[in-house]
């Protein structure tokens, strides 16, 4: 159970990182 929770947290963190990167790219490269 603990492992599953940790995996979910990592997945959430990765998703947030991906979103942050996309947002940064859009901010520094306006279209």
DOSE-194333 format. One line per field, with one value per residue: residue number from 1; residue in one letter; x, y, z of N, C-alpha, C in turn. Coordinates in Angstrom, 2 decimals, always signed. Layout:
<nodes>
pos: NUM, ...
code: A, ...
n_c1: X, ...
n_c2: Y, ...
n_c3: Z, ...
ca_c1: X, ...
ca_c2: Y, ...
ca_c3: Z, ...
c_c1: X, ...
c_c2: Y, ...
c_c3: Z, ...
</nodes>
This chain:
<nodes>
pos: 1, 2, 3, 4, 5, 6, 7, 8, 9, 10, 11, 12, 13, 14, 15, 16, 17, 18, 19, 20, 21, 22, 23, 24, 25, 26, 27, 28, 29, 30, 31
code: X, X, X, X, X, X, X, X, X, X, X, X, X, X, X, X, X, X, X, X, X, X, X, X, X, X, X, X, X, X, X
n_c1: +0.84, +1.90, +3.82, +2.30, +1.11, +3.34, +4.14, +2.02, +2.32, +4.75, +4.04, +2.23, +3.91, +5.59, +3.81, +3.12, +5.58, +5.93, +3.85, +4.65, +6.99, +6.01, +4.48, +6.45, +7.92, +6.03, +5.76, +8.27, +8.50, +6.57, +3.72
n_c2: -1.20, +1.22, +1.57, +1.98, +4.42, +6.08, +5.86, +7.09, +9.68, +10.37, +10.26, +12.35, +14.46, +14.44, +15.09, +17.67, +18.88, +18.64, +20.24, +22.69, +23.09, +23.31, +25.59, +27.44, +27.44, +28.50, +30.97, +32.16, +32.00, +33.56, +33.37
n_c3: +0.00, +0.84, -1.08, -3.37, -2.79, -2.76, -5.40, -6.70, -5.77, -6.94, -9.59, -9.68, -9.06, -11.27, -13.28, -12.53, -12.86, -15.57, -16.47, -15.44, -16.89, -19.50, -19.19, -18.59, -20.96, -22.72, -21.60, -21.88, -24.55, -26.29, -28.42
ca_c1: +0.00, +2.79, +4.49, +1.31, +0.95, +4.56, +4.11, +1.03, +2.91, +5.77, +3.33, +1.67, +5.04, +6.06, +2.79, +3.26, +6.83, +5.67, +3.00, +5.48, +7.92, +5.22, +4.09, +7.66, +8.24, +5.05, +5.99, +9.49, +8.39, +5.19, +3.36
ca_c2: +0.00, +2.39, +1.73, +2.54, +5.84, +6.77, +5.89, +8.10, +11.00, +10.62, +10.54, +13.70, +15.40, +14.49, +15.82, +19.09, +19.34, +18.75, +21.42, +23.86, +23.27, +23.80, +26.98, +28.27, +27.56, +29.41, +32.31, +32.71, +31.99, +33.96, +33.19
ca_c3: +0.00, +0.93, -2.38, -4.31, -2.46, -3.20, -6.87, -7.09, -5.48, -7.96, -10.86, -9.56, -9.12, -12.67, -14.06, -12.19, -13.47, -17.02, -16.67, -15.17, -18.02, -20.64, -18.88, -18.71, -22.39, -23.32, -21.05, -22.46, -26.01, -26.63, -29.84
c_c1: +0.88, +3.44, +3.53, +1.16, +2.16, +4.56, +3.16, +1.61, +3.94, +5.11, +2.78, +2.78, +5.51, +5.07, +2.92, +4.50, +6.61, +4.85, +3.82, +6.42, +7.18, +4.86, +5.29, +7.99, +7.30, +5.32, +7.22, +9.45, +6.96, +4.91, +2.22
c_c2: +1.26, +2.65, +2.40, +4.04, +6.63, +6.91, +6.99, +9.50, +11.34, +10.98, +11.96, +14.73, +15.55, +15.29, +17.32, +19.66, +19.57, +20.01, +22.69, +24.14, +23.85, +25.27, +27.91, +28.50, +28.58, +30.84, +32.95, +32.76, +32.31, +33.82, +34.11
c_c3: +0.00, -0.43, -3.37, -4.07, -2.98, -4.72, -7.34, -6.89, -6.56, -9.28, -10.83, -9.70, -10.57, -13.52, -13.79, -12.85, -14.95, -17.30, -16.48, -16.33, -19.21, -20.43, -19.05, -20.17, -23.04, -22.84, -21.72, -23.98, -26.42, -28.12, -30.20
</nodes>
